[in-house]
Amino acid sequence: MNKYSTQQLTPSLGAEIKGIDLSNDLSNEQLNQIYDDLIKYNVIFFRNQKISPEKHIEIAKSLGTIEDPHPIYPHVEGFPEIVKLENNKDNPPDTDEWHTDLTFKNDPPFATVLCSKVIPPVGGDTLWSSLSKIYDALPDEMKKNLETLRAIHDMGSFRNNYMQEDDIESANKLNKGFEEFGNAVHPVVKIHPVSKKKFLYINPSFTSQIVGMTTTDSNNLLSYLFNFMNKPEFQIRFQWTPDTLVIWDNRCTMHYAIGDYMPHQRIMNRITVLSDKRA
């Protein structure tokens, strides 16, 4: 096995890690190196990793507390901690837009550990974007203003899951959905707890309103920022291969899983890490 090495993939974020077999028992030194590279590059990629579900869980737990079994999504048989994301023509993806996971919660998760199992012959790439690089590129006067603002986050496009007909029943289901998902208010600019870098903490999927602004003014500001955030120089686009493990820092990135591979199948095994035990 070659020596552990990193290959940076873009100037903004992303690195491929080579020279490590994640199916082996990993030393504390190796786990700390993986963590350090996650903080440095925001998203890290390990190709050709045939890991067991037990090893998948072990790697995730080395980062922090993992999420309890998901109440809705199916899981890997015998391993309720691992969500099985299986999409095809009969079950198309419902998150194919830019988002940071679960920002409608008061304490969104730290990281995701995703392992590819079945990859379509073409399509199905995932993009990530660096929220700190986006913040850095904003005009200085705008940074000062944004640092004083807070934003409301809600369930966004998930509301479509509750709207079947234009009737009272659907409205009641939608209200129940808002109760289940909840809402959260976050600063528009946050500081990373480890790197101490500032980053822009909004996303098109779940950020709905700037606190204290009229809806029109809020929409105008968010529209400008979302367009600014969509520049390719802040992004990386990753083409999956089977048995690739990816870890990303959900605190300071957005991602977009492209749903362009129908009618083919795509299966991913996902563990969500709630807290960063090193922070």
C-alpha angles and dihedrals in degrees: 000000000000121000118275109272140165128222113197109221104193135007091247105046146329136073135191114226118214136177098048131100108210092195089071126082105274123218123229087251091057093046091050090050091052090050093048091051091049090055092045099046102024092219127040130190130209115187128199096022113152098191129167122235088253091056091046089056092045093054092048093048090052086068099047146287113341128220121268117248110298113253095218114019119079119250138215108277110267093007111080091174091068115075114213110217105197117172131176140135091297093047110030119187118269099200103059096135135078112288147144109226119265100342087155085076123082091234110030119197124277102223148352127225108200127182122193117225108163120022125190117243089246133010129015097113121158127220127204128192130202112236091192093055089048091053092047091055096053120103112269095240091052090050090055092051095045091051089066095052136089128199136208117234123196139165094285116185092006085082086078088070089066099046112083101142137009094256144106092266092059090046090053090048090050091052089050089050091055089051091051097045097036129196132262138195117218135174111263088228120040135181118232109243094223110026092034089219118145117237139182107252106200132096135189095240102055111012106096110161143015108231114247096016129105114253091252095051092043092050091049093052095044091047090054092047095045090052090048091049092054095071111125093226088073093052147076124203115205127200109210128224124188117279095023117146118205128186122190136181103239093193096071106023141068122209138196123200104202113226097203100117104084130167088027125086129250123187124186131173113218136191120184118212110210103191138025107234092196097051 
